[in-house]
Amino acid sequence: MKDMFRIDGKVAVVVGGAGGIGESCALALADRGAQVVVADLAAAASKLDEVCKKVASEKNVAPERIEMFLAKSPLKRLAVVEDIAGACVYLACPASDFVTGQILYVDGGLTAIA
């Protein structure tokens, strides 16, 4: 029987993910197979990096893979809240009214070099 609670291939955005319930949710979603995006307006970027590394560790992603990602990424950093927020504002406001059926990659240019 198929596991009804697997979410492999899904992307979960967890706000308030730098600690407490948000961090727990991020870890639980990652455990169930989701790719997790962690955001927290009140947290420093270093704390978000720490949570991302913890999620990666829970999914058995070696720290070297994160470092490899950072080395390959044109911007040489993980995303911060403002990076994601700009895309959200654009998609939510009238400036995007004529945009349909598109994928907006907010990945620091990683898909451009892949």
Secondary structure as the mmCIF struct_conf table of DSSP 4:
data_model
#
loop_
_struct_conf.conf_type_id
_struct_conf.id
_struct_conf.beg_label_comp_id
_struct_conf.beg_label_asym_id
_struct_conf.beg_label_seq_id
_struct_conf.end_label_comp_id
_struct_conf.end_label_asym_id
_struct_conf.end_label_seq_id
TURN_TY1_P TURN_TY1_P1 MET A 4 PHE A 5
TURN_TY1_P TURN_TY1_P2 ASP A 8 GLY A 9
STRN STRN1 VAL A 11 VAL A 15
TURN_TY1_P TURN_TY1_P3 GLY A 16 ALA A 18
BEND BEND1 GLY A 19 GLY A 19
HELX_RH_AL_P HELX_RH_AL_P1 GLY A 20 ASP A 31
TURN_TY1_P TURN_TY1_P4 ARG A 32 GLY A 33
STRN STRN2 GLN A 35 ALA A 39
TURN_TY1_P TURN_TY1_P5 LEU A 41 ALA A 42
BEND BEND2 ALA A 43 ALA A 43
HELX_RH_AL_P HELX_RH_AL_P2 ALA A 45 GLU A 58
TURN_TY1_P TURN_TY1_P6 LYS A 59 ASN A 60
HELX_RH_AL_P HELX_RH_AL_P3 PRO A 63 LYS A 72
BEND BEND3 SER A 73 SER A 73
TURN_TY1_P TURN_TY1_P7 PRO A 74 LEU A 75
BEND BEND4 ARG A 77 ARG A 77
HELX_RH_AL_P HELX_RH_AL_P4 VAL A 81 ALA A 92
BEND BEND5 CYS A 93 CYS A 93
HELX_RH_3T_P HELX_RH_3T_P1 PRO A 94 SER A 96
TURN_TY1_P TURN_TY1_P8 ASP A 97 PHE A 98
BEND BEND6 GLY A 101 GLY A 101
BEND BEND7 ASP A 107 ASP A 107
TURN_TY1_P TURN_TY1_P9 GLY A 108 GLY A 109
HELX_RH_AL_P HELX_RH_AL_P5 LEU A 110 ILE A 113
#
